[in-house]
């Protein structure tokens, strides 16, 4: 659902004040959101000036469409359809995880003739989106206010709007639907944490979700939850998890060199990826036990957020571990046996899993919901995770059913490392099972693209095809009548 807890609470409060009219609800939501942004403006300015945060993409978030994503010369920008034009798809992916998940989907849509543009909320997600799709196809998602959203809808004139996972913004959904675009949610999921709260507002959510034509859920459990919170049952389907279709990590020459450096001492290599606050202490205590039996072991410690690199470096000093920072000038010349390699660089972790004997995926020993366990599975590496994996519930469950992942606790992480290091056969079998699960579950992208094309060609999901082109034309050859209809919808919005 809404990633912004504050934004969602604003909508609920507005609904509770005037539940009798949905128009009044949207007005109160927009007015309250605008007021809140105005009142908190000094705080935002301080964050920008002191820390440099939130400055990137500010103009884009406020509705100023960047020139790099505007239509090519000769493509109408005033609502008139002058004949055949390339169909446009707007995909919204919040951050890095969602961007990685939609890469194959974007390729599939482009293969169908679509121009695809991708919006993100976070700076790291935007950076990755520009790298993957090109700067001319990526921009920051606007604030959920009509004056910020409408300029993008007028400029892009999307035929299809896709939301990745759980980004449901009330104004955006309403205005995108009014513009004439079809709306779909792909890779949809409802987290364990959010589900009970959303159930309390099922009647309101039914209104919010009504503009969405198609929900493609990750699993049957997510499909059932979507129906329970108000999504029209006939529009909810299960397509699988797009993250299984992600491309294998690309290994650079620098990572290959690092891999040789990691293996040179001859001891086991442990990779603890995407660790979060308070978690490193438990990982280091476990590594200390490993060093007692394998003195030449190496731990690659990769904090999830770059803002914590210095904090983790201080922790390593306090705990008196010998460590090397990946970013250090002399890092490549250091012997890594019996040390911790602090991976204080971005974009290398996924490929480094190749060199691990055991991969621990963080965010799971503490209550953060876990992180993606698929990256080490590409390389058939033994995967460990903690008890808190709610954010990847279906993926982890799939691995658990086939004995392809081992759960640990804060107390037994060290002994689990040791047991798997001692039992090489079981460790390798665990890794092979993980890779088999990954390969067996692929295919969600192809299923999703197929359903999205059926949606656009055949009309609104669950409406028996009403409003479709009678001849079933591909959207790349929209008729003039369709263009006039969309223009009228925009005027009404």
C-alpha positions as CSV (number, residue, x, y, z in Angstrom):
1,X,0.0,0.0,0.0
2,X,1.1,3.6,0.5
3,X,4.8,3.6,1.3
4,X,4.4,7.0,3.0
5,X,2.8,6.4,6.4
6,X,2.1,10.1,6.8
7,X,0.4,10.4,3.4
8,X,-1.8,7.4,4.1
9,X,-2.8,8.7,7.5
10,X,-3.7,12.0,5.9
11,X,-6.0,10.3,3.5
12,X,-7.7,8.3,6.3
13,X,-8.2,11.4,8.5
14,X,-9.7,13.3,5.6
15,X,-12.0,10.4,4.8
16,X,-13.2,10.1,8.4
17,X,-14.1,13.8,8.5
18,X,-16.4,13.7,5.5
19,X,-17.1,10.1,4.6
20,X,-20.3,11.0,2.7
21,X,-18.7,12.3,-0.4
22,X,-15.6,10.9,-2.1
23,X,-15.0,14.3,-3.8
24,X,-14.8,15.9,-0.4
25,X,-12.4,13.3,0.8
26,X,-10.0,13.9,-2.0
27,X,-10.2,17.7,-1.5
28,X,-9.5,17.4,2.2
29,X,-6.7,15.0,1.6
30,X,-5.1,17.3,-0.9
31,X,-5.6,20.4,1.3
32,X,-4.2,18.7,4.3
33,X,-1.2,17.4,2.4
34,X,-0.4,20.8,1.0
35,X,-0.8,22.4,4.5
36,X,1.5,19.8,6.0
37,X,4.2,20.4,3.4
38,X,3.9,24.2,4.0
39,X,4.2,23.9,7.8
40,X,7.2,21.5,7.6
41,X,9.0,23.5,4.9
42,X,11.6,24.9,7.4
43,X,12.6,21.3,8.3
44,X,12.9,20.3,4.7
45,X,15.1,23.4,4.0
46,X,17.4,22.5,6.9
47,X,17.8,19.0,5.7
48,X,18.7,20.2,2.2
49,X,21.2,22.8,3.4
50,X,22.9,20.8,6.2
51,X,22.8,17.3,4.8
52,X,22.1,17.8,1.1
53,X,19.1,15.5,1.4
54,X,15.9,15.8,-0.7
55,X,17.5,18.4,-2.9
56,X,17.9,16.1,-5.9
57,X,14.8,16.0,-8.1
58,X,12.9,18.7,-6.1
59,X,11.7,20.5,-9.2
60,X,10.5,17.2,-10.7
61,X,8.6,16.3,-7.5
62,X,6.9,19.7,-7.7
63,X,5.5,19.0,-11.1
64,X,8.2,20.7,-13.3
65,X,8.5,18.1,-16.1
66,X,12.2,17.8,-17.1
67,X,13.0,18.4,-20.8
68,X,14.8,15.1,-21.1
69,X,11.6,13.1,-20.9
70,X,9.4,15.3,-23.1
71,X,8.1,13.8,-26.3
72,X,10.3,13.7,-29.3
73,X,9.9,16.5,-31.9
74,X,6.8,16.0,-34.0
75,X,4.8,14.2,-31.4
76,X,1.8,16.2,-30.4
77,X,1.8,17.8,-27.0
78,X,-1.5,19.5,-27.0
79,X,-3.9,16.6,-26.7
80,X,-4.5,16.2,-30.5
81,X,-3.8,12.9,-32.1
82,X,-2.4,13.5,-35.5
83,X,-2.3,9.9,-36.5
84,X,-0.2,6.9,-35.5
85,X,2.0,7.5,-32.5
86,X,4.1,5.4,-30.2
87,X,2.2,4.2,-27.2
88,X,3.6,5.4,-23.8
89,X,3.8,3.4,-20.6
90,X,4.6,5.1,-17.2
91,X,6.0,2.7,-14.7
92,X,6.4,3.8,-11.1
93,X,9.1,1.9,-9.0
94,X,9.9,3.3,-5.6
95,X,13.5,2.4,-5.0
96,X,16.3,0.1,-5.9
97,X,14.5,-3.2,-5.3
98,X,11.5,-2.3,-7.4
99,X,13.7,-0.9,-10.2
100,X,15.7,-4.1,-10.4
101,X,12.5,-6.1,-10.4
102,X,11.0,-4.2,-13.4
103,X,14.1,-4.3,-15.7
104,X,12.9,-7.4,-17.6
105,X,9.3,-6.0,-17.6
106,X,10.5,-2.7,-19.2
107,X,12.4,-4.7,-21.8
108,X,9.3,-6.7,-22.5
109,X,7.1,-3.6,-22.9
110,X,9.6,-2.0,-25.2
111,X,9.6,-5.1,-27.2
112,X,5.9,-4.6,-27.7
113,X,6.5,-1.1,-29.2
114,X,6.0,1.0,-26.1
115,X,8.0,4.0,-25.0
116,X,8.5,3.3,-21.3
117,X,9.3,6.0,-18.7
118,X,10.1,5.1,-15.1
119,X,9.5,7.3,-12.0
120,X,11.1,6.6,-8.7
121,X,10.8,8.1,-5.2
122,X,14.3,7.6,-3.8
123,X,17.6,9.1,-5.0
124,X,19.3,5.7,-5.2
125,X,16.4,4.3,-7.1
126,X,16.6,7.3,-9.5
127,X,20.3,6.8,-10.1
128,X,19.8,3.1,-10.9
129,X,16.8,3.8,-13.1
130,X,18.8,6.3,-15.2
131,X,21.6,3.7,-15.4
132,X,19.3,0.9,-16.5
133,X,16.8,2.8,-18.7
134,X,18.6,6.0,-19.7
135,X,18.3,9.5,-18.4
136,X,15.6,10.4,-21.0
137,X,13.4,7.7,-19.5
138,X,13.7,8.3,-15.8
139,X,12.4,11.0,-13.4
140,X,11.3,11.6,-9.8
141,X,7.7,10.8,-8.9
142,X,5.7,13.9,-8.3
143,X,4.0,14.8,-5.0
144,X,0.5,13.4,-4.7
145,X,-1.2,16.7,-5.6
146,X,-3.1,17.5,-8.7
147,X,-0.9,20.5,-9.6
148,X,2.2,18.3,-9.5
149,X,0.7,15.2,-11.3
150,X,-1.2,16.8,-14.1
151,X,1.8,18.3,-15.9
152,X,3.3,14.8,-16.3
153,X,0.0,13.3,-17.6
154,X,-0.4,16.1,-20.1
155,X,3.2,15.8,-21.3
156,X,3.4,12.0,-21.4
157,X,-0.2,11.1,-22.3
158,X,0.4,7.5,-21.1
159,X,-1.7,4.7,-22.5
160,X,-0.7,2.5,-19.6
161,X,0.3,3.3,-16.1
162,X,1.9,0.6,-14.0
163,X,2.7,0.7,-10.3
164,X,5.3,-1.7,-8.9
165,X,4.4,-3.6,-5.8
166,X,2.5,-1.4,-3.4
167,X,2.5,2.3,-4.4
168,X,-1.1,3.3,-4.2
169,X,-1.4,7.1,-4.1
170,X,-5.1,8.3,-4.1
171,X,-4.8,11.4,-6.2
172,X,-2.4,9.8,-8.7
173,X,-4.7,6.8,-9.2
174,X,-7.7,9.0,-9.7
175,X,-6.0,11.4,-12.1
176,X,-4.2,8.8,-14.1
177,X,-7.5,7.0,-14.6
178,X,-9.3,10.2,-15.6
179,X,-6.5,10.9,-18.2
180,X,-7.7,7.8,-20.2
181,X,-4.8,5.5,-19.2
182,X,-5.2,1.9,-18.2
183,X,-3.9,1.2,-14.7
184,X,-2.2,-1.9,-13.5
185,X,-0.3,-3.0,-10.4
186,X,2.4,-5.6,-11.0
187,X,4.3,-7.7,-8.5
188,X,1.7,-6.6,-6.0
189,X,2.1,-7.6,-2.4
190,X,0.6,-6.7,1.0
191,X,3.0,-7.0,3.9
192,X,2.2,-8.7,7.2
193,X,2.7,-5.4,9.0
194,X,0.4,-3.4,6.7
195,X,-2.4,-5.9,6.3
196,X,-4.2,-5.6,9.7
197,X,-4.3,-1.8,9.4
198,X,-5.7,-1.8,5.9
199,X,-8.4,-4.3,6.8
200,X,-9.8,-1.7,9.2
201,X,-10.4,0.7,6.2
202,X,-11.7,-1.8,3.7
203,X,-14.6,0.4,2.7
204,X,-12.4,3.4,2.0
205,X,-9.8,1.4,0.2
206,X,-12.4,0.0,-2.1
207,X,-12.9,3.5,-3.4
208,X,-9.2,4.2,-3.6
209,X,-8.4,1.0,-5.6
210,X,-11.4,1.3,-7.9
211,X,-9.4,3.1,-10.7
212,X,-7.0,0.2,-11.0
213,X,-7.9,-2.1,-13.9
214,X,-5.7,-5.1,-13.1
215,X,-3.8,-6.3,-10.0
216,X,-1.0,-8.9,-10.7
217,X,-0.1,-10.4,-7.3
218,X,3.2,-12.1,-6.4
219,X,1.4,-15.0,-4.8
220,X,-2.0,-16.4,-3.9
221,X,-1.7,-15.0,-0.4
222,X,-1.2,-11.5,-1.7
223,X,-4.1,-11.9,-4.1
224,X,-6.4,-12.9,-1.3
225,X,-5.2,-9.9,0.8
226,X,-5.8,-7.5,-2.1
227,X,-9.4,-8.8,-2.4
228,X,-9.9,-8.6,1.3
229,X,-8.9,-4.9,1.5
230,X,-11.2,-3.8,-1.3
231,X,-9.7,-4.6,-4.7
232,X,-12.4,-5.9,-7.1
233,X,-12.0,-9.7,-7.0
234,X,-12.4,-10.1,-10.8
235,X,-9.4,-7.8,-11.4
236,X,-7.0,-9.6,-9.1
237,X,-4.8,-12.4,-10.6
238,X,-1.6,-14.2,-9.6
239,X,1.3,-13.7,-12.0
240,X,4.3,-14.6,-9.8
241,X,7.2,-12.6,-8.5
242,X,9.1,-10.5,-11.0
243,X,12.3,-10.6,-8.9
244,X,12.8,-14.2,-9.9
245,X,13.3,-12.9,-13.5
246,X,16.1,-10.4,-12.7
247,X,19.2,-10.7,-14.8
248,X,22.3,-12.3,-13.2
249,X,24.6,-9.7,-11.5
250,X,27.2,-8.2,-13.9
251,X,30.8,-8.7,-12.7
252,X,33.3,-6.0,-13.4
253,X,37.0,-6.5,-13.7
254,X,37.4,-4.9,-10.3
255,X,35.1,-7.4,-8.7
256,X,37.0,-10.3,-10.4
257,X,40.2,-9.0,-8.9
258,X,38.6,-8.6,-5.5
259,X,37.3,-12.2,-5.8
260,X,40.9,-13.5,-6.3
261,X,42.0,-11.4,-3.4
262,X,39.3,-12.9,-1.2
263,X,40.2,-16.5,-2.0
264,X,44.0,-16.0,-1.9
265,X,44.4,-16.7,1.9
266,X,42.8,-20.1,1.4
267,X,40.2,-19.7,4.2
268,X,36.4,-19.6,3.9
269,X,34.7,-16.5,2.6
270,X,31.6,-15.3,4.4
271,X,29.5,-12.5,2.9
272,X,27.0,-10.6,5.1
273,X,25.0,-8.4,2.8
274,X,22.6,-5.6,3.3
275,X,23.1,-5.4,7.1
276,X,21.3,-2.8,9.1
277,X,21.7,-1.0,12.4
278,X,22.4,-3.2,15.4
279,X,22.8,-6.2,13.2
280,X,26.5,-5.9,12.6
281,X,27.3,-6.7,16.2
282,X,25.6,-10.1,15.9
283,X,27.4,-10.8,12.7
284,X,30.8,-9.9,14.1
285,X,30.2,-12.0,17.2
286,X,29.5,-14.9,14.9
287,X,32.6,-14.3,12.8
288,X,34.7,-14.2,15.9
289,X,33.6,-17.8,16.5
290,X,34.5,-18.8,13.0
291,X,38.0,-17.2,13.4
292,X,38.6,-19.5,16.3
293,X,38.4,-22.5,14.0
294,X,39.3,-20.9,10.7
295,X,41.9,-18.2,11.4
296,X,42.3,-17.3,7.7
297,X,38.5,-16.8,7.1
298,X,37.4,-13.5,5.5
299,X,34.1,-11.7,6.3
300,X,32.8,-9.3,3.6
301,X,30.5,-6.9,5.6
302,X,28.2,-4.8,3.4
303,X,25.9,-2.3,5.2
304,X,22.6,-1.6,3.5
305,X,22.9,2.2,3.5
306,X,25.9,4.2,2.6
307,X,25.2,6.7,5.4
308,X,26.2,4.0,7.9
309,X,29.7,3.2,6.4
310,X,31.5,5.4,8.9
311,X,29.4,4.1,11.8
312,X,30.3,0.5,10.9
313,X,34.0,1.4,10.5
314,X,33.9,2.8,14.1
315,X,32.2,-0.3,15.3
316,X,34.9,-2.5,13.8
317,X,37.6,-0.4,15.6
318,X,35.7,-0.6,18.9
319,X,35.4,-4.4,18.6
320,X,39.1,-4.6,17.7
321,X,38.7,-6.4,14.4
322,X,41.3,-6.1,11.8
323,X,39.5,-4.7,8.8
324,X,40.1,-3.2,5.3
325,X,37.9,-0.7,3.7
326,X,37.1,-1.5,0.1
327,X,37.3,2.2,-0.8
328,X,40.9,2.5,0.6
329,X,43.6,3.4,-1.8
330,X,45.7,0.4,-0.8
331,X,42.8,-2.0,-0.4
332,X,43.8,-4.1,-3.4
333,X,47.3,-4.8,-1.9
334,X,46.1,-5.9,1.5
335,X,46.1,-9.5,2.7
336,X,42.5,-10.4,3.7
337,X,43.1,-13.6,5.7
338,X,41.5,-13.3,9.1
339,X,40.0,-9.8,8.4
340,X,36.8,-8.0,7.7
341,X,36.4,-6.4,4.3
342,X,34.1,-3.4,4.8
343,X,32.3,-3.1,1.5
344,X,31.8,0.7,1.6
345,X,31.2,0.9,-2.2
346,X,27.9,0.7,-4.1
347,X,26.8,-1.7,-6.8
348,X,29.3,-4.5,-6.1
349,X,27.6,-6.7,-3.5
350,X,25.4,-8.8,-5.9
351,X,28.4,-9.9,-7.9
352,X,30.6,-10.5,-4.9
353,X,28.2,-13.2,-3.7
354,X,29.9,-15.4,-6.3
355,X,33.0,-15.7,-4.1
356,X,31.2,-16.6,-0.9
357,X,31.1,-20.0,0.7
358,X,28.2,-18.8,2.8
359,X,26.0,-15.8,2.2
360,X,24.0,-14.2,5.1
361,X,21.3,-11.8,3.9
362,X,20.7,-9.0,6.4
363,X,17.9,-6.9,7.7
364,X,16.6,-10.2,9.1
365,X,18.2,-10.6,12.6
366,X,16.4,-7.5,13.7
367,X,12.8,-6.4,12.9
368,X,13.4,-4.8,9.5
369,X,11.6,-7.3,7.3
370,X,14.6,-8.8,5.6
371,X,16.2,-8.3,2.1
372,X,16.3,-10.2,-1.2
373,X,17.8,-13.6,-1.0
374,X,17.9,-14.2,-4.7
375,X,21.2,-12.6,-5.5
376,X,23.4,-15.4,-3.9
377,X,21.1,-18.0,-5.4
378,X,22.3,-17.1,-8.9
379,X,25.7,-18.5,-7.9
380,X,24.4,-21.6,-6.0
381,X,25.7,-20.2,-2.7
382,X,24.5,-21.5,0.7
383,X,22.0,-18.8,2.0
384,X,21.3,-17.9,5.6
385,X,18.8,-15.4,6.8
386,X,17.3,-14.4,10.1
387,X,13.8,-14.8,11.5
388,X,12.4,-11.4,10.2
389,X,11.7,-11.8,6.5
390,X,8.2,-10.3,6.2
391,X,9.1,-8.1,3.2
392,X,10.1,-11.2,1.2
393,X,7.6,-13.6,2.7
394,X,6.7,-15.5,-0.4
395,X,10.2,-15.8,-1.7
396,X,11.6,-17.1,1.6
397,X,8.7,-19.5,2.0
398,X,9.3,-20.9,-1.5
399,X,13.0,-21.5,-0.6
400,X,12.1,-23.0,2.8
401,X,9.6,-25.5,1.2
402,X,12.5,-26.9,-0.9
403,X,15.1,-26.7,1.9
404,X,17.1,-24.1,0.0
405,X,17.6,-21.5,2.8
406,X,18.5,-21.8,6.5
407,X,17.1,-19.5,9.1
408,X,19.2,-18.4,12.0
409,X,18.8,-16.4,15.2
410,X,21.1,-13.9,16.8
411,X,22.3,-16.6,19.2
412,X,23.0,-19.4,16.7
413,X,24.4,-17.5,13.7
414,X,28.0,-18.4,14.7
415,X,27.4,-22.1,15.2
416,X,25.4,-22.3,12.0
417,X,28.3,-20.8,10.1
418,X,30.6,-23.4,11.6
419,X,28.3,-26.3,10.9
420,X,28.0,-25.4,7.3
421,X,31.7,-24.8,6.9
422,X,32.5,-28.2,8.4
423,X,29.9,-30.0,6.3
424,X,31.0,-29.0,2.7
425,X,28.6,-31.5,1.0
426,X,25.5,-30.1,2.8
427,X,26.6,-26.6,2.2
428,X,27.0,-27.2,-1.6
429,X,23.7,-29.0,-1.7
430,X,22.0,-26.1,0.0
431,X,23.4,-23.8,-2.6
432,X,22.3,-26.0,-5.5
433,X,18.8,-26.2,-4.2
434,X,18.6,-22.5,-4.0
435,X,19.7,-22.1,-7.6
436,X,17.1,-24.7,-8.7
437,X,14.4,-22.8,-6.9
438,X,15.4,-19.5,-8.7
439,X,15.4,-21.1,-12.1
440,X,12.1,-23.0,-11.5
441,X,10.2,-19.9,-10.5
442,X,11.1,-17.7,-13.4
443,X,8.5,-16.6,-15.9
444,X,6.5,-13.9,-14.1
445,X,7.7,-11.2,-16.5
446,X,6.3,-13.0,-19.6
447,X,3.0,-13.7,-17.9
448,X,2.7,-10.0,-16.8
449,X,3.5,-8.6,-20.2
450,X,0.9,-10.9,-21.8
451,X,-1.8,-9.8,-19.3
452,X,-0.9,-6.1,-19.7
453,X,-1.2,-6.3,-23.5
454,X,-4.5,-8.1,-23.2
455,X,-5.7,-5.3,-20.8
456,X,-4.8,-2.5,-23.2
457,X,-6.1,-4.3,-26.3
458,X,-9.2,-5.7,-24.7
459,X,-10.4,-2.9,-22.4
460,X,-10.8,-2.6,-18.7
461,X,-10.3,-5.8,-16.7
462,X,-13.5,-7.4,-15.6
463,X,-15.7,-5.2,-17.8
464,X,-16.2,-7.7,-20.6
465,X,-14.1,-5.6,-23.0
466,X,-16.2,-2.4,-22.8
467,X,-14.3,0.6,-24.1
468,X,-11.9,-1.4,-26.2
469,X,-11.0,-0.8,-29.9
470,X,-13.5,-2.9,-31.8
471,X,-10.8,-4.2,-34.1
472,X,-8.4,-4.9,-31.2
473,X,-5.7,-2.6,-32.5
474,X,-2.3,-2.4,-30.8
475,X,-2.1,0.9,-28.9
476,X,0.8,1.9,-31.1
477,X,-1.8,2.7,-33.8
478,X,-4.4,4.4,-31.7
479,X,-7.2,6.0,-33.7
480,X,-8.1,9.7,-33.8
481,X,-11.3,8.9,-31.9
482,X,-9.3,7.4,-29.1
483,X,-7.1,10.4,-29.0
484,X,-10.1,12.8,-28.8
485,X,-11.6,10.7,-26.0
486,X,-8.4,10.9,-24.0
487,X,-8.1,14.6,-24.6
488,X,-11.7,15.1,-23.3
489,X,-10.9,13.0,-20.2
490,X,-7.9,15.2,-19.5
491,X,-10.1,18.3,-19.8
492,X,-12.6,16.8,-17.3
493,X,-9.8,16.0,-14.9
